[in-house]
Amino acid sequence: MDRPNEGEHVLYVLECADGTYYAGYTNNLERRIKAHNEGKGAKYTKPRRPVRCIFHEPFGTKQEAMRAEYAFKQLRRADKIDYIKRNGGGRP
């Protein structure tokens, strides 16, 4: 999976060590993943480290990426897996 360019607005999905998913928005994916794995990314991921990025999707604007993040978070787990597979993600 190619990494997006720095400054690109991205929806990303992490798989946590306990098998759960975490979705977020960033404009610097490498830095954000590093922060999650250092325990500085989010309260949810801190006790569930390490995390790994299983999906990311670039958007033209921050607003589009954040809308996609919100919509993704509303999905049931099975629908999240389908979304990732349909949009070029590997095995979640």
C-alpha positions in Angstrom: 0.0 0.0 0.0 1.6 3.3 -1.1 1.9 6.0 1.5 0.2 9.3 0.8 2.2 12.5 0.4 2.7 14.7 3.4 0.0 17.3 3.6 -2.5 15.1 1.8 -5.8 14.8 3.6 -6.3 11.1 4.6 -8.8 8.8 6.2 -6.8 6.0 7.9 -7.8 2.8 9.6 -5.6 1.1 12.2 -5.8 -2.4 13.4 -5.0 -2.5 17.1 -3.2 -5.3 18.9 -6.5 -6.6 20.3 -8.0 -6.8 16.8 -10.2 -3.8 17.0 -10.2 -1.0 14.4 -9.5 2.7 14.9 -10.3 5.3 12.2 -9.0 8.8 12.0 -8.0 11.8 9.9 -4.5 13.2 9.3 -2.5 15.1 6.9 0.7 13.3 7.8 0.1 9.5 8.1 3.7 8.5 9.0 3.8 10.9 11.9 0.3 10.0 13.1 1.0 6.2 13.1 4.2 6.9 15.1 2.2 9.0 17.6 -0.3 6.2 18.1 2.4 3.6 18.6 4.1 5.9 21.2 0.9 6.2 23.1 0.3 9.8 22.1 -2.2 9.3 19.3 -5.6 8.7 21.0 -7.0 7.5 24.3 -8.5 4.5 22.4 -5.3 3.3 20.9 -3.0 3.9 23.9 -3.8 0.6 25.7 -4.2 -1.3 22.5 -0.7 -0.9 21.0 1.0 -1.7 18.8 -1.2 -0.6 16.0 -0.7 -1.0 12.2 -2.2 0.9 9.3 -4.4 -1.4 7.3 -6.1 1.2 5.1 -5.8 4.8 4.0 -7.7 6.8 1.5 -6.7 10.3 0.3 -9.2 13.1 -0.2 -9.0 16.5 -1.8 -10.0 18.5 1.3 -9.9 18.1 5.1 -13.7 18.4 5.2 -14.1 15.5 2.7 -11.7 13.3 4.7 -13.3 14.1 8.0 -16.8 13.4 6.6 -15.5 10.0 5.3 -14.0 9.3 8.8 -17.4 10.0 10.4 -19.3 7.9 7.9 -16.8 5.0 8.4 -17.2 5.1 12.1 -20.9 4.7 11.8 -20.5 1.4 10.0 -20.8 -2.0 11.6 -17.6 -4.0 11.7 -18.6 -6.3 8.7 -19.4 -3.2 6.7 -16.0 -1.6 7.6 -14.3 -4.7 6.3 -16.3 -4.6 3.1 -15.5 -0.9 2.7 -11.7 -1.5 3.1 -11.8 -4.4 0.6 -13.9 -2.5 -2.0 -11.5 0.5 -1.8 -8.2 -1.3 -2.3 -7.3 -2.3 1.2 -5.7 -5.6 1.9 -6.8 -8.1 4.4 -8.3 -6.6 7.5 
